[in-house]
Amino acid sequence: MTSTSAGNEDKIRALPFFFSRRFFLIFGCASAALVSAYFYYPSSLVIPLAADALLLLAALIDLVAGPSPQDVVIQRPLPYPLAVDRPNAVTLEIANRTGRTVSMIIQDDVPFQCRTEHLPVTALVHPADEARFIYRATPTDRGTGQFGNVHFWLLGPMGLVWKRGEIAAARTVKLYPGLALIERQRLELRRSVAQEATRPIWRKGHGTEFHSLRDYVAGDDFRFIHWRTSARRGKPVVRQNRVERSQTVFIVLDAGRMMTARVLDKTKLDYALNAALLLAYAALELGDKVGAMMIAQDVLCFVPPARTPDQFGRILDSTYDLEPRMEEPRFYLALSDLSSKLKRRALIIVFTDLIDERASEGLLRYSLGLLPRHLPVVVAMSDTEVVRVAESTPKDKQHLYRQGVAAEMLERRERALSRLKSAGVLVLDTPPERISVQALEKYLDIKTRNLL
């Protein structure tokens, strides 16, 4: 919405009343008939003027005799929280205490970050009755949103005038990221977590925590035979292990200048945060302790690892409204102290962008400091636009120059990734659009291979 249209809408909402379509229809038809009469009888000018006066008088009576806005109660209980990119149902509860059936138009002030469906609401509410109407609000950006007042208009008994009313309903709400993604993948997520938690990976590794016993079948590894139980039952019995629980997963989110880049109308930090929340949800489902922090030049938030039922909510509340900053991230603030803060060996997952060589140098130095006590994983988001330019066919000299710059950036990035890999740091290189799924798959693979 442009500022001009928004200003016009505010002016309309401020009017105490406005005429209905019926008023203008009667006015138009009467004017056409009376103008035709005036054409044949010029001396009858008083007739159209009197007709207009009667219509205005009828509108005034309709305004005065119409239902009072004070006799209408509207409540808006909000769903909490509102999730970005998910249609959230918002209910308007209307109580009619006017003693007559009322026709209404209801408009709600929603946060500017939200798209809406089914607004304004047109309602017909019977006397002494209560009605509920639902519209949908879909936040497009995370952060804090502000619902304003509820505006409504009541149609007079003759249908000529709409009378304005307003309900004080201002409220601040949190617009959470990641919930829509978790909602869409919840069933698949729980299924995959359960499978990875109980399935032995014979070739790559296996779980270390006892799960159950079962009868031996052809192909089972002899190392897993439980000899004492086999002797007691008189037949071979094997031990089934599962992926160890109560391990520590710590998520580090880079909120520096490289994460301000936008891909499909979202910043790279938005993609990283969605992936981090999905990963945290999965790790808590699997029984691990999860902590998180976000850094720029300073530590923007720090949530110690825990496995309590409210841990996911704590991570969400600490990160949902933080934005990337145009400053270099100081990784030493995050990584140099983690070894002292994390008493047990931990999987430390860093979400960042390695296209800048200076920033990646600091990340490399302090990631190496985590080895071998901890297992660092760097999730690096590739820049889709840079890749597209580097792989395109140049059409002119300017395009050729841009292609050369893009290729050099990708080459520097590849060198940084290679240095991390050669030092023993696990690396996941992924486009922003795929980061959530691939980061989750990487975590499950680390768990099932017992790398942690």
RACORRA-V785868 format. One record per residue. N is the residue number from 1. SS is DSSP state (@ for helix, = for strand, . for the rest). Layout:
n=N ss=SS
n=N ss=SS
This chain:
n=1 ss=.
n=2 ss=.
n=3 ss=@
n=4 ss=@
n=5 ss=@
n=6 ss=@
n=7 ss=@
n=8 ss=@
n=9 ss=@
n=10 ss=@
n=11 ss=@
n=12 ss=@
n=13 ss=@
n=14 ss=@
n=15 ss=.
n=16 ss=.
n=17 ss==
n=18 ss==
n=19 ss==
n=20 ss=.
n=21 ss=@
n=22 ss=@
n=23 ss=@
n=24 ss=@
n=25 ss=@
n=26 ss=@
n=27 ss=@
n=28 ss=@
n=29 ss=@
n=30 ss=@
n=31 ss=@
n=32 ss=@
n=33 ss=@
n=34 ss=@
n=35 ss=@
n=36 ss=@
n=37 ss=@
n=38 ss=@
n=39 ss=@
n=40 ss=@
n=41 ss=.
n=42 ss=@
n=43 ss=@
n=44 ss=@
n=45 ss=@
n=46 ss=@
n=47 ss=@
n=48 ss=@
n=49 ss=@
n=50 ss=@
n=51 ss=@
n=52 ss=@
n=53 ss=@
n=54 ss=@
n=55 ss=@
n=56 ss=@
n=57 ss=@
n=58 ss=@
n=59 ss=@
n=60 ss=@
n=61 ss=@
n=62 ss=@
n=63 ss=@
n=64 ss=@
n=65 ss=@
n=66 ss=.
n=67 ss=.
n=68 ss=.
n=69 ss=@
n=70 ss=@
n=71 ss=@
n=72 ss==
n=73 ss==
n=74 ss==
n=75 ss==
n=76 ss=.
n=77 ss=.
n=78 ss=.
n=79 ss=.
n=80 ss=.
n=81 ss=.
n=82 ss==
n=83 ss==
n=84 ss==
n=85 ss=.
n=86 ss=.
n=87 ss=.
n=88 ss==
n=89 ss==
n=90 ss==
n=91 ss==
n=92 ss==
n=93 ss==
n=94 ss==
n=95 ss==
n=96 ss==
n=97 ss=.
n=98 ss=.
n=99 ss=.
n=100 ss=.
n=101 ss=.
n=102 ss==
n=103 ss==
n=104 ss==
n=105 ss==
n=106 ss==
n=107 ss==
n=108 ss==
n=109 ss=.
n=110 ss=.
n=111 ss=.
n=112 ss=.
n=113 ss=.
n=114 ss==
n=115 ss==
n=116 ss==
n=117 ss==
n=118 ss=.
n=119 ss=.
n=120 ss=.
n=121 ss==
n=122 ss==
n=123 ss==
n=124 ss==
n=125 ss==
n=126 ss=.
n=127 ss=.
n=128 ss=.
n=129 ss=.
n=130 ss==
n=131 ss==
n=132 ss==
n=133 ss==
n=134 ss==
n=135 ss==
n=136 ss==
n=137 ss==
n=138 ss==
n=139 ss==
n=140 ss=.
n=141 ss=.
n=142 ss=.
n=143 ss==
n=144 ss==
n=145 ss==
n=146 ss==
n=147 ss==
n=148 ss=.
n=149 ss=.
n=150 ss==
n=151 ss==
n=152 ss==
n=153 ss==
n=154 ss==
n=155 ss==
n=156 ss=.
n=157 ss=.
n=158 ss=.
n=159 ss=.
n=160 ss=.
n=161 ss==
n=162 ss==
n=163 ss==
n=164 ss==
n=165 ss==
n=166 ss==
n=167 ss==
n=168 ss=.
n=169 ss=.
n=170 ss=.
n=171 ss==
n=172 ss==
n=173 ss==
n=174 ss==
n=175 ss==
n=176 ss==
n=177 ss=.
n=178 ss=.
n=179 ss=@
n=180 ss=@
n=181 ss=@
n=182 ss=@
n=183 ss=@
n=184 ss=@
n=185 ss=@
n=186 ss=@
n=187 ss=@
n=188 ss=@
n=189 ss=@
n=190 ss=@
n=191 ss=@
n=192 ss=@
n=193 ss=@
n=194 ss=@
n=195 ss=@
n=196 ss=@
n=197 ss=@
n=198 ss=@
n=199 ss=.
n=200 ss=.
n=201 ss==
n=202 ss=.
n=203 ss=.
n=204 ss=.
n=205 ss==
n=206 ss=.
n=207 ss=.
n=208 ss=.
n=209 ss==
n=210 ss==
n=211 ss==
n=212 ss==
n=213 ss==
n=214 ss==
n=215 ss==
n=216 ss=.
n=217 ss=.
n=218 ss=.
n=219 ss=.
n=220 ss=.
n=221 ss=.
n=222 ss=@
n=223 ss=@
n=224 ss=@
n=225 ss==
n=226 ss=.
n=227 ss=@
n=228 ss=@
n=229 ss=@
n=230 ss=@
n=231 ss=@
n=232 ss=@
n=233 ss=@
n=234 ss=.
n=235 ss=.
n=236 ss=.
n=237 ss==
n=238 ss==
n=239 ss==
n=240 ss==
n=241 ss==
n=242 ss==
n=243 ss=.
n=244 ss=.
n=245 ss=.
n=246 ss=.
n=247 ss=.
n=248 ss==
n=249 ss==
n=250 ss==
n=251 ss==
n=252 ss==
n=253 ss==
n=254 ss==
n=255 ss=.
n=256 ss=.
n=257 ss=@
n=258 ss=@
n=259 ss=@
n=260 ss=@
n=261 ss=.
n=262 ss==
n=263 ss==
n=264 ss=.
n=265 ss=.
n=266 ss==
n=267 ss==
n=268 ss=@
n=269 ss=@
n=270 ss=@
n=271 ss=@
n=272 ss=@
n=273 ss=@
n=274 ss=@
n=275 ss=@
n=276 ss=@
n=277 ss=@
n=278 ss=@
n=279 ss=@
n=280 ss=@
n=281 ss=@
n=282 ss=@
n=283 ss=@
n=284 ss=@
n=285 ss=@
n=286 ss=.
n=287 ss=.
n=288 ss=.
n=289 ss==
n=290 ss==
n=291 ss==
n=292 ss==
n=293 ss==
n=294 ss==
n=295 ss==
n=296 ss=.
n=297 ss=.
n=298 ss=.
n=299 ss==
n=300 ss==
n=301 ss==
n=302 ss==
n=303 ss==
n=304 ss==
n=305 ss==
n=306 ss==
n=307 ss=.
n=308 ss=.
n=309 ss=.
n=310 ss=.
n=311 ss=@
n=312 ss=@
n=313 ss=@
n=314 ss=@
n=315 ss=@
n=316 ss=@
n=317 ss=@
n=318 ss=@
n=319 ss=@
n=320 ss=.
n=321 ss=.
n=322 ss=.
n=323 ss=.
n=324 ss=.
n=325 ss=.
n=326 ss=.
n=327 ss=.
n=328 ss=.
n=329 ss=.
n=330 ss=.
n=331 ss=@
n=332 ss=@
n=333 ss=@
n=334 ss=@
n=335 ss=@
n=336 ss=.
n=337 ss=.
n=338 ss=@
n=339 ss=@
n=340 ss=@
n=341 ss=@
n=342 ss=.
n=343 ss=.
n=344 ss=.
n=345 ss=.
n=346 ss==
n=347 ss==
n=348 ss==
n=349 ss==
n=350 ss==
n=351 ss==
n=352 ss==
n=353 ss=.
n=354 ss=.
n=355 ss=.
n=356 ss=.
n=357 ss=@
n=358 ss=@
n=359 ss=@
n=360 ss=@
n=361 ss=@
n=362 ss=@
n=363 ss=@
n=364 ss=@
n=365 ss=@
n=366 ss=@
n=367 ss=@
n=368 ss=@
n=369 ss=.
n=370 ss=.
n=371 ss=.
n=372 ss=.
n=373 ss=.
n=374 ss=.
n=375 ss==
n=376 ss==
n=377 ss==
n=378 ss==
n=379 ss==
n=380 ss==
n=381 ss==
n=382 ss==
n=383 ss=.
n=384 ss=@
n=385 ss=@
n=386 ss=@
n=387 ss=@
n=388 ss=@
n=389 ss=@
n=390 ss=@
n=391 ss=@
n=392 ss=.
n=393 ss=.
n=394 ss=.
n=395 ss=.
n=396 ss=.
n=397 ss=@
n=398 ss=@
n=399 ss=@
n=400 ss=@
n=401 ss=@
n=402 ss=@
n=403 ss=@
n=404 ss=@
n=405 ss=@
n=406 ss=@
n=407 ss=@
n=408 ss=@
n=409 ss=@
n=410 ss=@
n=411 ss=@
n=412 ss=@
n=413 ss=@
n=414 ss=@
n=415 ss=@
n=416 ss=@
n=417 ss=@
n=418 ss=@
n=419 ss=@
n=420 ss=@
n=421 ss=@
n=422 ss=@
n=423 ss=.
n=424 ss=.
n=425 ss=.
n=426 ss==
n=427 ss==
n=428 ss==
n=429 ss==
n=430 ss==
n=431 ss==
n=432 ss=@
n=433 ss=@
n=434 ss=@
n=435 ss=@
n=436 ss=@
n=437 ss=@
n=438 ss=@
n=439 ss=@
n=440 ss=@
n=441 ss=@
n=442 ss=@
n=443 ss=@
n=444 ss=@
n=445 ss=@
n=446 ss=@
n=447 ss=@
n=448 ss=@
n=449 ss=.
n=450 ss=.
n=451 ss=.
n=452 ss=.
